[in-house]
Amino acid sequence: MWSATFLISCLLYGQPLSASWQFPNVVSQEQTRDTAQAKTAAAEAIVIALASRPLPSIIKAGHPIVTKSSPVGLPFFINYGTAQGLPVNNIICSALDRSGNLWLGTGGGGISRYDGQAFVNFATAQGLISSVVTCIMEDRGANIWVGTTAGVSRYNGKRFINYNTAQGLAGNFVTCMLQDNKGLLWFGTHDGGVSSYDGRHFINYNKASGLAGNFVRCLLQDKGGNLWIGTDAGGVSRYDGRQFTTYSIPQGFPDTAVNCISEDKNGLLWFGTNTGACRFDGNRFVNFTTADGLADNSIYCMLNDDKGNLWMGTHTNGVSRFDGE
């Protein structure tokens, strides 16, 4: 049996979903649905079956599990699971809000807020649109946005307001979120492209609009205000507020699948793909692979630290640090 984490990872961050890729038999039985809907339904059904359990609303955190100690007696890791108050042990995403609360999104148990003392759990019973959470973000107004496989929820501190295709969202399976420098919210979806939201109306962009592809994996706004949209099979698109410019293999980009995007201290853009890392200076792409010292060619996440180092998490071989030299 596959784990819940693996299922979500395959849909969002793993190898591109090809036409021949199939979930276990549960998909082939959904003859009345198209391929994208069947994959989404299968993922949610299996994740919930594996991970969900009855939710308490508020649980006082139990004693954490302290693992191996350092020579001076300090713990290396302190672990939290269902025994300490989490709804399930399958954690998909996380975010830290301006008040210092940690928000954890799960694959079947909804979201958990941890203030350092207690876990408060929210699922569909509390108004969340789905208990299968894919991404979390806090906006400028301190609202918590929760992307799920059934739409997006906004939590204003008192209640959830839910949005899906019925309200104008491009697709129900939300893969990533971003708030731009003008305050617009952007939602990447699994099969509908990307939506912008101004607080009242959604505007949707897809392949017919010039976007590289309808399966959006990642979003980033650069220092110049351009929105970069990484897709599963079409490369990356840059949106300047008027039109899309797409970069893929013909333009020197190394791959058609983009897993993550980052901007370094010098304003250079970096893209993590399944065939290495790629750097763009606005004019040309420079590609890096294991032949250049990269730990692995499949890059799933990137982070710039306060010293200017770029960290790249890989699929099978740890993490690489690039110091810019």
Residue, then its C-alpha position, 0 to 999 in steps of 0.5 A: m500500500w502506498s503512503a499518503t505522503f507519496l500520493i500527494s507528492c506524486l501529484l504535486y512535486g514528484q515525477p510529471l504525470s504522464a498519460s500512461w501513469q495510473f493510480p491503483n485500480v481505483v482510477s480505472q473503475e471511474q469510467t465516467r470521469d475524465t483522467a484529471q478528475a479520476k486522479t484527484a478523486a483517487a488521491e483524496a479517497i486513498v489519503i483519507a482512508l489511510a490518514s483520517r481519524p476522528l478529530p478533537s477540536i483542541i488538544k493540549a500537547g502531550h509530552p514530545i518525543v525527544t530523540k538522540s541527544s548531543p554530547v552536551g545533553l541537548p536534543f537533536f530532534i523533538n517529535y510531535g504526532t497524534a499522541q501530542g495532539l496532531p490529527v494525523n501524522n501525515i504532514i504535507c505543508s506548513a506556514l508560520d503566521r505573524s503571531g508566531n503560530l505554526w500551521l500544519g496541513t495534513g493529508g486527511g486530517g485538515i489543518s493544525r495550529y500550534d502556539g507552542q502549548a496546544f494544537v487546535n485542529f480544523a477539518t471539514a466539521q469546522g468549515l474547512i472545504s476539504s481535509v486534504v491540504t496541499c498548501i497554506m499561506e497568510d495574506r497581508g490582512a492576517n487571513i490564513w488561506v488553505g489550499t486543498t484538493a477541493g478548493v481553497s478556504r480563507y480563515n479570518g480567525k473566526r470562520f472559514i469562507n470557501y471558494n471553488t470552481a462554483q465561485g470562479l476558481a480555475g480548478n478545485f485542486v489547488t497546488c500553490m498560492l502567492q500574494d503579489n506586491k499589489g495585494l492580488l492573490w494567485f492560485g495555481t491549480h492541478d488542471g485549470g491553470v492559475s487564478s488571480y483574486d482581488g477579493r471580489h472576482f477571480i480571473n483565470y488564465n490557462k493554456a488558451s490564454g498563453l500559459a505554458g500549461n494547465f498543471v501549475r506546480c509553483l509560483l514566484q514574483d520576482k523583484g521586478g514584479n513579474l509573476w513566474i509560473g512553473t508548470d508540469a509539462g510546458g516549462v515556465s511562463r513569465y507574466d508581466g501583467r499584460q502577457f505571458t512569455t514561455y520558456s521551455i526546451p527550445q529557449g534553452f530551459p533544461d526541462t518541461a517540468v518545473n518543481c520550484i522557483s527561487e530568486d537569489k540575492n543578486g536577482l538571478l532566478w533559479f528553477g528546480t527541475n527533474t533534470g537539474a537546476c537552472r539559472f536565468d539572468g534575464n538573457r540566458f539560461v545556465n543549467f547545472t547537473t550532477a556533472d557540475g557537482l549537484a547532489d541529484n538532478s531532481i530538485y524539489c525545493m529551494l531556499n535562500d538563507d540570510k548569508g546568500n546561500l541557495w539550498m536545493g533539496t533533491h529527490t534521492n540524494g540529500v541537499s546541495r548548497f550553492d554559495g554563489e562563487 
